[in-house]
Amino acid sequence: MFFEKYLAPYMTVTSEFRYSEIKNRLKYKRLNGSIETSWTPLYDGAKVYIDGSMFFVATSNLSPRGYLTIAIDINGFSNPNVIGKDFFAFNIIFDNKNNMFAPKITPYGANNTSDMPFGTWKRENTKTGSYACSKSGRGQFCAALIMIDEWEIKKDYPW
């Protein structure tokens, strides 16, 4: 599995769960203040690895589009538990035969990934639509915005 091969050697995992075992302890909000109830990285079968942060890895079959969703809550169970503030999602990209090629991790919503893909990465695309990294959005595109901004949190970031 991707996590064990590429990430676990660089982490000190102290606990491991299925999301279904801890989901009642976690309530995530969206940037617009509503409660997140349906986001795919958090379905019951996801594996959760804890090392101070929480790392979510989908364990179901790969999507037909050739990606696997992963997510991180940078401060674990601690608040604020808001998508785009301390919770960010990414996709592992596979070729069309579901084989990883030079493992590629991209932020959620980036070119050829999940829900409402951007196509060509443009900053303005991260700030529009229901998954936008904006005060009126859900926050799923915030990892893409941070990457586009060269890992800087700019003044217009929606805190």
N, C-alpha and C positions, 0 to 999 in steps of 0.2 A: 504494500500500500504506500501511497505517496508520502504520508506523514512519517511513517516509520523509516523510510529510506532517506528522505531529504531533509526533514526538519527535526525529528526526535534526537539525532546525534548532537544537536546544538542546544538542546533544552534539558532542563532538569524537571521531568514530569513527576509531580507528586501525587496526582490522582487522575483517574480515567473513568468516564461514565458514558452511558448513552444519554442523549438529550432527554429522553422520556423519563429518566430517573431524577432529573433536576429541574425540569421545566416549570414546576410549580414554585420554585424558589426564584425564578427569573421572570421579570416583566420588563420588556423593552419598549421604550417610547420611540416615536418618530420625531424628527426635527419639528414637525408641525404640532407636536404635543399629543397626538392621538396614540393609542396603544397599538403596537404591532402584534397582529394575531395570525398572520398567514405567510410569513416569509419563509421560503424554502430551505435555507441552511439550517433552520431550526426545527425541521420535522423530527419525529420521534427516533428514527434510526440513526441520526447523526452521532458520531463519536465526539466526545468532549475531553480534551486533554488540558490539565491545569498545571501551570508552573508559576503561579502568581497572576498570569493572564489566563484566559480561557481560549482555547483554539478549537473551533468546530470544524469537523470534516464530514461531509456527506458520505454515506456508505452505500447508498442505493446504486442501481445501474447508472451508467453514464447517460447523459442526455443524448438525444438523437443528433444534436448539434456538435457533440464532441467536447464537452466541458464538464468539469466537476466543481461544485461550489464549495469554498472554504471560507471561514470567517474567524475574526479574532475580536475578543473583548479585552482591551489592553490592561484593564485593571480587575479582571475577574468578576466576582460577585458584587464588588463595590459599585456604588452609584457613580455617575448618573444613569448608566444603562440606557443610553440614547444612541440610536443609529446615526453615525456621522460625528459623534463626539467621542465615544470610547468603544464603539463597535463598528467594524469595517469588514466588508466582504470582497472576496476575490474569486477568480475562476482559474482552474488549471486547464490549460488548453491541450487537447489531444488531436491527432490527425483523424481523418474520417474512417479509419479502421480501429479507432479507440486505442491506439498506441501512443504513448507520450513521445513527442519528438523534442529533444533538448528542452526539458520541462519548462513550460512558460506559464508564469503566473501573471494575470492581468487584473486590474480592478474591476469590480462589478459594473457592468454596463458598457465596458470598452468594446472596441471593434470585435465583432464575431463572438460575443459572449451572450450572456443571458438577458432576458427582458429588456426590450426597447434599446437594442444596441445602438451605439453612437454612429457606427460607420467610421468615418474619419474623426479622430479625436479632436475635439474643439472645446475650449473652455466653456463657451456659452451653452453647449449641449448638456453639461453637467448641472446646469442651474435651471433647467426647464423640465416640465413633465411631472408626473406624480412621484417618480423616484428621485427628484431633484435634490441637490445639495443646496437647499434654500430653506428659509423659515416656514414657507408654505408647503415644502416637499417632505418626502418620507426619509430622505437622507442616504439612500443606498448608493448614490453616485459620489459621495464625498471622498472616498479613497481615490477615485479617478481625478477629482478636482485637485486634491493635494499633490498627486503625481504630476499632473499637468503644470501645476504651479511650482514644480521643481522642489518638492518636499517642504515648501514654505506655507504656513498658514497666513494667508493674505488678510488685509483689513476687511474685505467683504465676505469672509468666511462666516457662515450663519450660526454664530454662537447663540 
